[in-house]
Amino acid sequence: MKINRNDPCPCGSGEKYKKCCLDKQADMGGPTGIREIMDEIRAGLESREFSSLEEVNAVMSQLTQKQNISPLASFHGLSPSLMHRVLYFPLDSPEMVRFAESFEPPSESPVFVLFTLLVEAIGEQGLSPTAKGNLPQRFCREAALSFWGQEKYAENMRFGSIRSEMDFFEMHCLRVVAELAGLVRKFKGKFILTAKCRKKITSHGVEALYIDLFTAYVQKFNWAYRDRYQDIPFIQQAGLFTLFLLQKYGGISRPQSFYEDIFLNAFPDMFREVEENSYQTIEETVRHAYFYRTLMCFAEFFGLAELRKVTKGARPELYEVKKLPFLDQFVSFAE
């Protein structure tokens, strides 16, 4: 028998077919992985006749299982089941992604430079915070000069100076991540390195703490905290997918729009999370937030990709993106 619009949906939801899986394609609003799956399942169901609803459910189950393990074009080779692992279990899916147990992170990566500056400043004696509990002004000024260099420091400070930790926001975020990772804390009125942090530094050096910072940044730190865009939590949830794309396509420099386009095509439902505003379209908001949070403040921050500005003085600033050798050393994906 064929499935009519008013028949119970074979997926077992209890809804009529017309109000459930028949409408999935229209609800997706774009060429998502789910839409591709529903197209295939619908084609498989409509090309057959069934003698009972049980037979429909059995065929539906077979088609669904087949689609779940089949690569999708919009996911660039990942199947829906692997994408599910990427989105919901990014650091606990050895069948999909493996992180190297032994590696040497690039010493010039922003996260490593900032953390090294903080560790050296805290030292054995600790670092006294300000009255508001932040890192001291003098340290922030000296660290900013070391991190940015004289020319960039002068450029960044042309309209003011570093009066507090918040004026050196990269260090502020690093300090928050280090606390979330259990590497730095306050004790008896001072910032100190935790026992866990000291033990790893003594045994393996500061570079051994890269994975702790990476894990805390992925799982605990709110990426939206670093900018003024809307929250859009799915951008952070899909961060590992961008590392997959960088490993696959990042061998040559590509415009940032290359990765933005893939992301938007794979997850157009994400637009529903975004509110319109008077100065940007929803697509522009998502593009800017995705680029800043994922490519600049994640991939570049952790030394996994390099960004090269290709515009001078123009707005918005445009970049080309290329993976760094450390990405292939640090993480590997199975397709």
C-alpha positions in Angstrom: 0.0 0.0 0.0 1.1 3.6 -0.6 1.3 6.1 2.1 -1.4 8.7 1.9 -1.2 12.2 3.3 -3.7 11.4 6.1 -2.2 8.1 7.0 -0.2 7.7 10.3 3.4 8.7 9.7 5.6 5.6 9.3 8.3 7.2 11.6 6.1 6.3 14.5 5.5 9.8 15.8 1.7 9.4 16.0 1.1 12.3 13.6 -0.4 12.2 10.2 2.1 11.7 7.4 1.2 15.2 5.9 2.0 16.8 9.3 5.2 14.9 10.0 7.8 13.5 7.5 6.0 14.7 4.4 6.6 18.3 5.5 10.2 17.9 6.7 11.6 19.1 3.4 9.5 22.3 3.4 10.5 23.0 7.0 14.2 22.8 6.4 14.2 25.9 4.3 17.4 24.9 2.3 19.7 22.1 1.1 20.4 20.7 4.6 21.6 17.2 5.3 18.2 16.4 6.8 16.5 17.6 3.6 18.8 15.3 1.5 17.9 12.4 3.8 14.2 13.0 3.6 14.4 13.2 -0.2 16.0 9.8 -0.3 13.6 8.3 2.2 10.6 9.7 0.5 11.7 8.4 -2.9 12.3 5.0 -1.4 8.8 4.9 0.2 6.9 6.3 -2.7 8.4 3.9 -5.2 6.9 0.9 -3.4 3.6 -0.6 -2.3 3.2 -2.1 1.1 0.9 -4.7 2.5 0.9 -3.4 6.1 2.1 -0.5 8.3 4.6 -2.9 9.9 6.2 -3.4 6.5 6.3 0.4 6.0 8.0 0.8 9.4 10.6 -1.9 8.6 11.5 -0.3 5.2 11.6 3.1 6.8 14.0 1.9 9.4 16.3 0.3 6.8 16.3 3.4 4.6 17.0 5.6 7.6 19.9 3.5 8.8 21.3 3.5 5.3 21.1 7.3 5.0 22.6 7.8 8.4 25.8 6.2 7.4 25.9 7.6 3.9 28.1 10.7 3.2 26.2 13.9 2.3 27.4 16.5 -0.2 26.4 19.4 2.1 28.5 17.8 4.9 31.4 17.5 2.6 31.9 13.7 3.0 30.6 13.3 6.5 27.5 11.1 7.1 24.7 12.3 9.4 25.8 9.9 12.1 29.3 11.3 12.0 28.1 14.8 12.0 26.0 14.0 15.0 29.2 13.0 16.8 31.0 16.1 15.7 28.2 18.4 17.0 27.3 16.7 20.2 30.4 14.7 21.3 33.3 16.6 19.6 36.0 15.5 22.1 34.6 12.1 22.8 34.3 10.4 19.4 37.4 8.4 18.6 35.7 6.7 15.7 35.4 10.2 14.1 38.2 12.4 15.4 41.4 11.6 17.2 43.7 14.1 19.0 47.4 13.4 19.2 48.7 12.2 22.5 52.1 13.6 21.8 52.6 16.9 20.1 54.4 20.2 20.3 52.1 23.2 19.9 53.5 26.2 17.9 55.2 28.5 20.4 54.0 31.5 18.4 50.3 30.6 18.6 48.3 33.4 20.5 47.0 31.1 23.2 50.4 29.7 23.9 52.1 33.2 24.0 49.4 34.6 26.3 49.4 31.7 28.6 53.2 31.7 28.9 53.2 35.4 29.8 50.6 34.7 32.5 52.5 31.7 33.9 55.7 33.7 34.1 54.0 36.6 35.8 52.4 34.5 38.4 55.5 32.5 39.1 56.2 31.1 42.5 55.0 34.2 44.4 51.6 34.6 42.8 50.1 37.8 41.3 48.1 40.3 43.3 44.8 41.2 41.7 43.2 44.6 41.5 40.5 45.7 43.8 38.0 44.4 41.3 39.8 41.0 41.1 41.4 41.5 37.7 45.0 41.1 36.6 47.1 44.2 37.6 47.4 47.1 35.2 51.2 47.0 34.9 51.2 43.4 34.0 48.5 43.9 31.3 50.4 46.8 29.8 53.7 44.9 29.7 52.1 41.7 28.4 50.2 43.6 25.7 53.4 45.2 24.5 55.1 41.8 24.4 52.1 40.2 22.7 51.3 42.8 20.1 54.8 44.3 19.5 55.6 48.0 19.5 53.8 48.9 16.2 50.5 47.1 16.8 50.5 48.3 20.5 50.7 51.9 19.3 48.0 51.3 16.8 45.7 49.6 19.3 46.3 52.3 21.9 45.9 55.3 19.6 42.6 56.2 21.2 43.4 55.4 24.8 45.6 53.2 27.0 45.4 50.0 28.9 43.8 50.9 32.2 42.5 47.5 33.2 42.5 43.8 32.2 39.5 44.4 30.0 41.5 46.8 27.8 43.7 43.8 26.9 40.8 41.5 26.1 42.9 38.7 24.6 44.6 38.3 28.0 41.3 38.6 29.8 39.8 35.8 27.8 42.9 33.6 28.3 42.8 34.1 32.0 39.1 33.1 32.1 39.9 30.0 30.0 42.8 29.1 32.2 40.6 29.3 35.3 37.9 27.1 33.5 40.7 24.6 32.7 41.7 24.4 36.4 45.2 25.9 35.7 44.9 29.2 37.5 42.9 30.3 40.5 42.8 32.8 43.3 44.1 31.8 46.7 44.7 34.0 49.7 44.3 37.2 47.7 46.5 36.2 44.8 46.4 34.5 41.4 48.3 31.3 41.6 49.0 28.3 39.4 47.1 25.2 40.6 48.9 22.0 41.7 47.7 20.4 38.4 49.3 23.2 36.4 52.6 23.1 38.3 52.8 19.3 38.0 52.3 19.3 34.3 54.8 22.2 33.8 57.4 20.4 35.9 56.9 17.1 34.1 56.3 18.1 30.5 56.7 21.9 30.2 54.1 24.6 29.5 53.2 23.2 26.1 51.6 20.2 27.9 48.8 22.5 29.0 47.7 23.3 25.5 45.2 20.4 25.5 43.7 21.6 28.8 43.2 25.1 27.4 41.8 23.7 24.1 39.3 21.5 25.9 38.2 24.3 28.2 37.8 26.6 25.3 35.7 24.1 23.3 33.5 22.8 26.1 33.3 25.5 28.8 34.1 29.0 27.4 31.3 30.9 25.7 32.7 32.0 22.3 30.1 34.8 22.1 31.7 36.5 25.0 34.5 37.7 22.8 32.3 39.8 20.5 29.2 41.9 20.3 27.2 39.7 17.9 24.2 37.7 19.0 24.8 34.5 21.0 24.1 31.9 18.2 25.4 28.9 20.3 25.3 26.6 17.3 28.4 28.3 15.8 30.4 27.1 18.8 28.7 23.7 18.7 29.9 23.2 15.1 33.5 24.4 15.7 35.0 21.0 15.1 33.3 20.8 11.7 35.4 23.8 10.7 38.6 22.0 11.7 37.5 19.2 9.5 37.0 21.6 6.6 40.3 23.2 7.2 42.1 19.9 7.2 40.3 18.9 4.0 40.6 22.2 2.1 43.1 24.3 4.0 46.2 23.3 2.2 45.9 26.3 0.0 44.8 29.9 0.9 41.1 30.4 0.4 38.8 33.4 1.0 37.0 33.4 4.3 33.7 33.2 2.3 34.7 29.7 1.2 34.2 28.4 4.7 31.3 30.7 5.5 29.4 29.4 2.4 30.0 25.8 3.4 28.8 26.5 6.9 25.7 28.3 5.9 24.8 25.7 3.3 25.2 22.8 5.8 23.2 24.4 8.6 20.7 27.0 7.1 18.3 26.2 10.0 20.7 28.2 12.2 19.1 31.4 10.8 16.2 30.7 13.0 18.4 31.5 16.0 19.2 35.0 14.8 17.1 38.1 15.2 17.0 40.8 12.6 18.6 44.2 13.3 18.6 47.5 11.5 22.3 47.5 10.4 22.9 43.9 9.2 20.9 41.2 7.4 20.6 37.9 9.2 23.0 36.3 6.8 25.6 39.0 7.4 25.3 38.6 11.2 25.8 34.8 10.9 28.8 35.2 8.5 30.5 37.8 10.7 30.0 35.9 13.9 31.1 32.6 12.3 34.3 34.1 10.9 35.2 35.9 14.0 34.4 33.2 16.5 35.5 30.1 14.6 38.2 31.1 12.2 39.8 34.0 14.0 39.2 33.4 17.7 39.4 29.6 17.6 41.4 28.2 14.7 43.9 31.1 14.6 44.0 31.6 18.3 45.1 28.0 18.8 47.7 28.0 16.0 45.6 25.8 13.7 45.2 28.2 10.9 46.6 31.5 9.6 44.6 34.5 8.5 46.0 37.0 6.0 44.2 40.3 5.5 43.6 41.0 1.8 41.9 44.4 2.2 43.5 47.7 3.5 41.3 50.2 5.2 38.1 48.7 3.6 35.1 47.6 5.6 34.4 44.8 6.2 37.9 43.5 6.4 38.4 40.4 4.3 40.9 37.6 4.9 42.3 34.5 3.2 42.5 31.4 5.4 45.1 28.6 5.3 45.7 25.7 7.7 49.0 25.5 9.6 51.0 22.3 9.8 50.2 21.9 13.4 46.5 21.2 12.6 47.5 17.9 10.9 49.7 17.0 13.7 47.2 17.7 16.4 43.9 16.3 15.0 42.9 13.6 12.5 39.4 12.9 11.1 37.9 9.7 9.7 35.4 10.0 6.9 
